Amino acid sequence: MSEQHIELSKLAIRGVIDSYSNAVSRRDWALLSSLFAEDAIWSTRGTGTDRDIDGRDKIVETISGTLKALPVLLSMPSGHFIEVDGDRAKASTVMMERVVIDKDRGKVQYGIYHDTLARTGGTWKFQTRVFHTIHVDES
């Protein structure tokens, strides 16, 4: 695989990661669904409610259901690190999420996403997406 092909793949993968944050922040469930493979797994660790959600439809249902109770969640990714190996890739992304719980309460959550992605039909999709919470500031 040429260096140019690897760099183009990394750019496309970063687009998937950024689209996830955009979809969650704007509550665009159709976009969110398009980013996951049908048999994907989405997991959270260190949140107090560790969980593994199997399947694209269940992932979207879980995320949309969780956010229904929150007026605002802004997901802000940065510090992408991506390794491409043919049609498979691993990525890690630093994440900051600003959450409004109600008019008097909110929090900022910091963590890292660890992802595996696969390219099928020319499109990169999440196979696994695991969020590891590092710190939550509720002050």
C-alpha positions as CSV (number, residue, x, y, z in Angstrom):
1,M,0.0,0.0,0.0
2,S,1.5,3.3,-1.0
3,E,2.1,6.1,1.4
4,Q,-0.4,8.3,-0.4
5,H,-3.0,5.6,-0.1
6,I,-2.3,5.3,3.6
7,E,-2.6,9.1,4.1
8,L,-5.9,9.2,2.1
9,S,-7.2,6.3,4.3
10,K,-6.2,8.2,7.5
11,L,-8.1,11.3,6.2
12,A,-11.2,9.2,5.5
13,I,-11.0,7.6,9.0
14,R,-10.6,11.0,10.6
15,G,-13.8,12.0,8.8
16,V,-15.6,9.0,10.3
17,I,-14.4,9.9,13.8
18,D,-15.4,13.6,13.3
19,S,-18.7,12.6,11.8
20,Y,-19.5,10.6,14.9
21,S,-19.0,13.7,17.1
22,N,-21.0,15.8,14.8
23,A,-23.9,13.2,14.7
24,V,-24.0,12.9,18.5
25,S,-23.8,16.6,19.1
26,R,-26.5,17.4,16.5
27,R,-28.5,14.2,17.3
28,D,-28.4,13.1,13.7
29,W,-29.2,9.4,14.2
30,A,-29.2,8.5,10.5
31,L,-25.6,9.8,10.2
32,L,-24.6,8.0,13.4
33,S,-26.1,4.8,12.0
34,S,-24.1,5.1,8.7
35,L,-20.8,5.2,10.6
36,F,-21.1,1.7,12.2
37,A,-20.8,-1.8,10.6
38,E,-24.0,-3.8,11.1
39,D,-22.3,-6.1,13.7
40,A,-20.3,-3.3,15.4
41,I,-19.7,-3.1,19.2
42,W,-19.8,0.2,21.1
43,S,-18.5,0.1,24.7
44,T,-17.9,2.5,27.6
45,R,-15.5,2.0,30.5
46,G,-14.9,4.0,33.6
47,T,-18.3,5.9,33.4
48,G,-19.9,4.0,36.3
49,T,-22.1,2.3,33.9
50,D,-19.7,0.1,31.9
51,R,-21.4,-1.5,29.0
52,D,-21.0,-3.3,25.7
53,I,-23.7,-2.7,23.1
54,D,-23.8,-5.1,20.2
55,G,-25.1,-4.2,16.7
56,R,-25.5,-0.9,14.9
57,D,-29.3,-0.6,15.5
58,K,-28.9,-1.2,19.3
59,I,-25.9,1.3,19.4
60,V,-28.0,4.0,17.9
61,E,-31.0,3.2,20.1
62,T,-28.8,3.3,23.2
63,I,-27.0,6.5,22.4
64,S,-30.2,8.3,21.3
65,G,-32.1,7.1,24.3
66,T,-29.3,8.3,26.7
67,L,-29.2,11.7,25.0
68,K,-32.9,12.1,25.1
69,A,-32.6,13.1,28.8
70,L,-29.8,15.6,28.2
71,P,-30.6,19.1,26.7
72,V,-27.0,19.4,25.4
73,L,-24.0,17.2,24.7
74,L,-21.2,18.6,22.7
75,S,-18.6,16.0,21.6
76,M,-15.2,17.5,20.8
77,P,-12.5,15.1,19.4
78,S,-8.8,15.9,19.0
79,G,-5.4,14.3,18.9
80,H,-6.3,11.5,16.4
81,F,-3.8,8.7,16.1
82,I,-4.5,6.3,13.2
83,E,-2.8,3.1,12.0
84,V,-3.9,1.7,8.6
85,D,-3.2,-1.9,7.6
86,G,-4.9,-2.5,4.2
87,D,-8.7,-2.5,4.7
88,R,-8.4,-2.5,8.5
89,A,-7.4,0.3,10.9
90,K,-6.9,1.2,14.5
91,A,-7.5,4.6,15.9
92,S,-7.4,6.5,19.2
93,T,-8.9,9.9,19.8
94,V,-8.8,12.2,22.8
95,M,-12.4,13.3,23.6
96,M,-13.9,16.1,25.6
97,E,-17.6,16.2,26.1
98,R,-19.6,19.1,27.6
99,V,-22.9,17.8,29.0
100,V,-25.8,19.9,30.2
101,I,-27.9,17.9,32.6
102,D,-30.4,20.6,33.4
103,K,-30.4,24.4,33.8
104,D,-28.5,24.1,37.1
105,R,-26.2,21.1,36.4
106,G,-23.6,20.0,33.9
107,K,-20.3,18.3,33.6
108,V,-17.2,18.0,31.4
109,Q,-16.1,14.5,30.6
110,Y,-12.6,13.6,29.3
111,G,-11.6,10.3,27.8
112,I,-10.1,8.4,24.9
113,Y,-11.8,6.4,22.2
114,H,-10.1,3.3,21.0
115,D,-11.5,2.2,17.6
116,T,-11.1,-0.5,15.1
117,L,-12.5,0.2,11.6
118,A,-12.8,-1.7,8.4
119,R,-13.2,-0.6,4.8
120,T,-15.9,-2.3,2.8
121,G,-17.1,-1.2,-0.5
122,G,-14.7,1.8,-0.3
123,T,-16.3,3.1,3.0
124,W,-14.7,3.0,6.4
125,K,-16.9,2.1,9.3
126,F,-16.5,1.4,13.0
127,Q,-16.2,-2.3,13.9
128,T,-15.6,-1.5,17.6
129,R,-15.6,1.8,19.5
130,V,-14.6,1.8,23.1
131,F,-14.7,5.0,25.3
132,H,-12.4,5.0,28.3
133,T,-13.4,7.8,30.7
134,I,-10.3,9.5,32.2
135,H,-11.9,12.3,34.3
136,V,-15.3,13.8,34.9
137,D,-15.5,17.4,36.2
138,E,-18.9,18.1,37.8
139,S,-17.8,21.3,39.6
